[in-house]
Amino acid sequence: WTKLNTHLGKTDVLTATYTLKIKDPVYQTIDWNTTEASVDFDNTAKVVLKDSPNDVIVTDSCTAHYPTGLLTKDAQMIESSGSELTYTIEVNPYKRDLVTGDELTLIDTIRSTYLSLEPETLSVKNAETGADLGKCWLIRNGGKEIIFTIPDETHVIITYVAKVTKYGDNIEVENEVELAGVANSKIADKEKFKIYDANM
């Protein structure tokens, strides 16, 4: 609009403010776990003569950067143990409205047969307030699948400890996590660790 006023030789400034919504079909195709920092959307505005819309007085464009990254999952060795890993899952850090309703279902699947969940270590917290969200999970398939029910539009941190029962210098552990009903949300985590037998 400043460009328009310059073109017309005026000094007053006009401001137009509006909101654009990403259409659902486009929203559902966004790869939230892309390695790119954001998904970009371009928008162009034009000012035309009222009675001659093909006569453009001024045009301007901008690019909106919509941040990605819906889930992250990381494993860290507990050095004092040598055979236990602390898993940290970060969910919805930008507090998006992802589903119809108020709750998300997060499914965490432990793929490695020699990786065992320690249920008493499970913790689910609001990342911003630190508030404990309580026992909001169900353990199935002999501890190989954990189903969490967590609030939508909330940045959540989940942690737990899992024990590795296979020993060696390059032991690969694998599990995956996804949000049920949210397209492109699945991530698989594969990492290698040097695992020690605590009994030796």
Buried (B, 14 or more C-beta within 10 A) or exposed (E): BEEBBEEEEEEEEEEEEEEEEEEEEEBEEBEBBEEEEEBEEEEEEEBEEEEEEEEEEBEEEEEEEEEBBBBBBEBEBEEEBBBBBBBBBBBBBEBBEBBEEEEBBBBBBBBBEEBBBEEEBBEBBBBEEEEEBEEBBEBEEEBBBBBBEBBBEBBBBBBBBBBBEBBEEEBEBBBBBBBEEBEBBBBEBEBEBEBBEEEE
